[in-house]
Amino acid sequence: MPELDPVIHQPVRLQIMAALSNLGLREQVDFTFLKTRLGLTDGNLGAHLATLEEAGYIAVEKAFVARKPKTFVALTIAGRRAFEDHVAALTSILHPKGHA
């Protein structure tokens, strides 16, 4: 049975990864979009993004747009693979083979 990823399994990080997994390979979203979409505070989202970035699951890019600082977030290839593996592990728990 595949194992759950302890970094992704935390509920807020699972939501972040799920939101980012809907993006295309080279797409990214900004911090404010994620914060609003998930109903998080700046500090809470920032802490979870730091954990995911440290694990190599997301890439964080800081830029200036119209002279204002913006933070953009995207899944890395490793992050996409880790999320897919985590979903497979959850699926195997919910629907084990050989059980009705």
C-alpha positions in Angstrom: 0.0 0.0 0.0 1.4 3.5 -0.9 2.3 5.7 2.1 0.7 9.0 2.9 3.1 12.0 2.6 3.3 13.7 6.0 4.1 17.1 4.5 1.1 17.0 2.2 -1.3 15.2 4.6 -1.7 18.3 6.8 -5.2 19.7 5.9 -4.2 23.2 4.8 -1.2 21.9 2.8 -3.4 19.3 1.2 -5.8 22.1 0.1 -2.9 24.2 -1.3 -1.5 21.2 -3.3 -5.0 20.4 -4.6 -5.5 24.0 -5.7 -2.1 24.1 -7.4 -2.5 20.6 -9.0 -5.3 22.1 -11.2 -2.8 24.4 -12.9 -1.0 23.6 -16.1 2.7 22.7 -16.0 4.0 26.2 -16.4 1.1 28.0 -14.7 1.2 29.8 -11.3 -1.1 31.7 -9.1 -0.5 34.6 -6.8 -0.4 34.6 -3.1 -3.6 36.7 -2.7 -5.6 34.3 -4.9 -4.6 31.3 -2.8 -5.2 33.2 0.5 -8.7 34.2 -0.7 -9.6 30.9 -2.2 -8.6 28.9 0.9 -9.7 31.5 3.5 -6.3 31.8 5.2 -4.4 34.6 6.8 -1.1 35.9 5.3 0.9 34.3 8.1 -0.8 31.0 8.0 -0.5 30.7 4.2 3.1 31.9 4.3 4.1 29.3 6.9 2.5 26.4 4.9 4.1 27.6 1.7 7.5 27.7 3.4 7.1 24.1 4.4 6.0 23.0 0.9 8.9 25.0 -0.7 11.4 23.5 1.7 10.2 20.0 0.7 10.7 21.0 -3.0 7.0 20.6 -3.8 6.4 24.2 -4.8 8.3 27.1 -6.4 7.8 30.6 -5.0 8.7 33.5 -7.2 8.7 37.1 -6.0 8.3 39.9 -8.5 7.1 43.5 -8.9 3.9 44.1 -10.9 3.0 47.7 -11.5 5.6 48.6 -8.8 4.0 46.4 -6.2 5.5 43.3 -4.8 3.7 40.0 -5.8 4.4 36.5 -4.8 3.6 33.7 -7.3 3.3 30.0 -6.5 3.5 26.9 -8.7 3.9 23.2 -8.3 7.3 21.7 -9.1 7.5 18.5 -11.1 8.4 16.7 -7.8 5.5 18.4 -6.1 3.0 17.2 -8.8 4.4 13.7 -8.5 4.2 13.7 -4.7 0.6 15.0 -4.8 -0.4 12.2 -7.3 1.3 9.6 -5.0 -0.5 11.0 -2.0 -3.9 10.9 -3.8 -3.1 7.3 -4.8 -2.4 6.4 -1.2 -5.6 8.0 0.0 -7.5 6.2 -2.8 -6.0 2.8 -1.8 -7.1 3.4 1.8 -10.6 4.4 0.8 -11.0 1.6 -1.9 -8.7 -1.3 -1.0 -8.5 -3.9 -3.7 -10.4 -7.1 -2.9 -12.9 -5.4 -0.6 -16.4 -4.5 -1.5 
